[in-house]
Amino acid sequence: MFLHVREAKYLHDYVIWLRFNDGAEGEVDLKDELWGEVFAPLKDPEVFRDFRVDPDLETIVWVNGADLAPEFLYDNMKVLA
């Protein structure tokens, strides 16, 4: 099964709540993932909060062009009980 992000909401700091096409949902903390040319600008909390679920890529994307693979997000997600 291919993973796709269906919903995403900003929670706090660098934490995003996600729901995937298989029904799994949880939180992912991206604080330690914001390095490199594309992701470093996301260290600014205002920039970080400005993401959306792209209907074509089916993952979260930021206005600067940064995106993260759904598989990466899924593997790093803390599942909510």
LUMDREN-446216 format. One record per residue (C-alpha): residue number from 0; residue in one letter; x, y, z. Coordinates in Angstrom, 3 decimals, padded with zeros to 6 digits. Layout:
BEGIN
<num NUM | residuo a | x X | y Y | z Z> .
...
This chain:
BEGIN
<num 0 | residuo m | x 000.000 | y 000.000 | z 000.000> .
<num 1 | residuo f | x 001.231 | y 003.455 | z -000.877> .
<num 2 | residuo l | x 001.088 | y 005.957 | z 001.965> .
<num 3 | residuo h | x -000.539 | y 009.346 | z 001.500> .
<num 4 | residuo v | x -001.122 | y 012.177 | z 003.958> .
<num 5 | residuo r | x -004.837 | y 012.993 | z 004.056> .
<num 6 | residuo e | x -004.882 | y 015.640 | z 006.830> .
<num 7 | residuo a | x -002.300 | y 017.658 | z 008.718> .
<num 8 | residuo k | x -002.574 | y 020.258 | z 011.486> .
<num 9 | residuo y | x 000.030 | y 022.360 | z 013.219> .
<num 10 | residuo l | x 000.088 | y 021.607 | z 016.969> .
<num 11 | residuo h | x 003.022 | y 023.431 | z 018.573> .
<num 12 | residuo d | x 006.748 | y 024.064 | z 018.219> .
<num 13 | residuo y | x 007.748 | y 021.728 | z 015.362> .
<num 14 | residuo v | x 005.031 | y 019.144 | z 015.955> .
<num 15 | residuo i | x 002.413 | y 018.305 | z 013.325> .
<num 16 | residuo w | x -000.596 | y 016.001 | z 013.660> .
<num 17 | residuo l | x -001.113 | y 013.748 | z 010.636> .
<num 18 | residuo r | x -003.746 | y 011.341 | z 009.317> .
<num 19 | residuo f | x -002.821 | y 008.880 | z 006.585> .
<num 20 | residuo n | x -004.858 | y 007.059 | z 003.963> .
<num 21 | residuo d | x -004.662 | y 003.813 | z 005.973> .
<num 22 | residuo g | x -006.400 | y 005.534 | z 008.926> .
<num 23 | residuo a | x -003.285 | y 005.828 | z 011.092> .
<num 24 | residuo e | x -002.884 | y 009.153 | z 012.845> .
<num 25 | residuo g | x -000.423 | y 010.668 | z 015.227> .
<num 26 | residuo e | x 002.132 | y 013.356 | z 015.850> .
<num 27 | residuo v | x 005.519 | y 013.880 | z 014.304> .
<num 28 | residuo d | x 008.137 | y 016.174 | z 015.838> .
<num 29 | residuo l | x 010.345 | y 017.559 | z 013.089> .
<num 30 | residuo k | x 012.610 | y 019.670 | z 015.320> .
<num 31 | residuo d | x 015.707 | y 017.558 | z 014.619> .
<num 32 | residuo e | x 015.008 | y 017.235 | z 010.880> .
<num 33 | residuo l | x 015.285 | y 020.908 | z 009.917> .
<num 34 | residuo w | x 018.768 | y 021.098 | z 008.464> .
<num 35 | residuo g | x 020.153 | y 021.590 | z 004.983> .
<num 36 | residuo e | x 019.458 | y 024.237 | z 002.389> .
<num 37 | residuo v | x 015.761 | y 023.454 | z 001.893> .
<num 38 | residuo f | x 014.762 | y 022.692 | z 005.497> .
<num 39 | residuo a | x 016.850 | y 025.233 | z 007.470> .
<num 40 | residuo p | x 014.398 | y 028.082 | z 006.709> .
<num 41 | residuo l | x 011.700 | y 026.042 | z 008.480> .
<num 42 | residuo k | x 013.483 | y 026.663 | z 011.794> .
<num 43 | residuo d | x 011.629 | y 029.977 | z 011.763> .
<num 44 | residuo p | x 008.357 | y 029.084 | z 013.533> .
<num 45 | residuo e | x 006.317 | y 031.362 | z 011.255> .
<num 46 | residuo v | x 007.682 | y 029.661 | z 008.150> .
<num 47 | residuo f | x 007.292 | y 026.192 | z 009.685> .
<num 48 | residuo r | x 003.589 | y 026.755 | z 010.403> .
<num 49 | residuo d | x 002.908 | y 027.691 | z 006.789> .
<num 50 | residuo f | x 002.433 | y 024.186 | z 005.324> .
<num 51 | residuo r | x -000.374 | y 022.409 | z 003.536> .
<num 52 | residuo v | x -001.252 | y 018.965 | z 002.233> .
<num 53 | residuo d | x -000.492 | y 019.003 | z -001.481> .
<num 54 | residuo p | x -003.232 | y 017.142 | z -003.412> .
<num 55 | residuo d | x -000.797 | y 015.949 | z -006.096> .
<num 56 | residuo l | x 002.143 | y 014.914 | z -003.892> .
<num 57 | residuo e | x -000.201 | y 013.745 | z -001.098> .
<num 58 | residuo t | x 002.173 | y 014.908 | z 001.607> .
<num 59 | residuo i | x 002.912 | y 018.123 | z 003.479> .
<num 60 | residuo v | x 004.678 | y 020.913 | z 001.611> .
<num 61 | residuo w | x 005.917 | y 024.368 | z 002.576> .
<num 62 | residuo v | x 005.868 | y 027.592 | z 000.586> .
<num 63 | residuo n | x 009.646 | y 027.427 | z 000.033> .
<num 64 | residuo g | x 009.244 | y 024.121 | z -001.847> .
<num 65 | residuo a | x 010.273 | y 021.815 | z 001.005> .
<num 66 | residuo d | x 008.356 | y 018.569 | z 001.411> .
<num 67 | residuo l | x 008.771 | y 015.313 | z 003.276> .
<num 68 | residuo a | x 008.008 | y 011.848 | z 001.964> .
<num 69 | residuo p | x 004.875 | y 010.323 | z 003.488> .
<num 70 | residuo e | x 006.882 | y 007.195 | z 004.358> .
<num 71 | residuo f | x 009.360 | y 009.269 | z 006.368> .
<num 72 | residuo l | x 006.543 | y 011.002 | z 008.244> .
<num 73 | residuo y | x 004.774 | y 007.687 | z 008.901> .
<num 74 | residuo d | x 007.934 | y 006.021 | z 010.209> .
<num 75 | residuo n | x 008.628 | y 008.947 | z 012.549> .
<num 76 | residuo m | x 005.078 | y 009.407 | z 013.770> .
<num 77 | residuo k | x 004.148 | y 008.830 | z 017.389> .
<num 78 | residuo v | x 000.834 | y 006.989 | z 017.135> .
<num 79 | residuo l | x -001.898 | y 008.283 | z 019.386> .
<num 80 | residuo a | x -003.727 | y 005.745 | z 021.495> .
